[in-house]
Amino acid sequence: MFKTIKEVHYDLVAWGKFWAAKESLQGFSSKSNLLVLKEVLDSGVAGSGTTHLVSHLSCNIHVPHYIQVVDDAIDTLGVEHKKALTQQYIKNNKASYHWIEKAKGRLLALL
């Protein structure tokens, strides 16, 4: 059974919400590597680094099957399609209508 363009849109919305939630959970060090290096040079003492301040959650993410199906389909698309889908559905920014519609059309056959 083939999906409609509306169903592909709903799949992309679910995909975007899933990855947007995962992106917001990523942790980043409050100090840049350059700042840490400057502090080491100024103090003359080697610090322990900032790796303990960075979240490494991406290796432990469980991706539901329905999200993985959409991921796999998107992986077959071109770079411009991927950029537009990421902008539109994960980052919630307006993306090129042209690339979004072309991507949805190609995903119709893949999902």
Buried (B, 14 or more C-beta within 10 A) or exposed (E): EEBEEEEBBEBBEBBBBBBBEBEEEEEEBEBEEEEBEEEEEEEEEEEEEBEEEEEEEEEEEEEEEEBEBBEEBBEEBEEBBBBBBBBBBBEEEEBBEEBBEBBBEBBBEBB
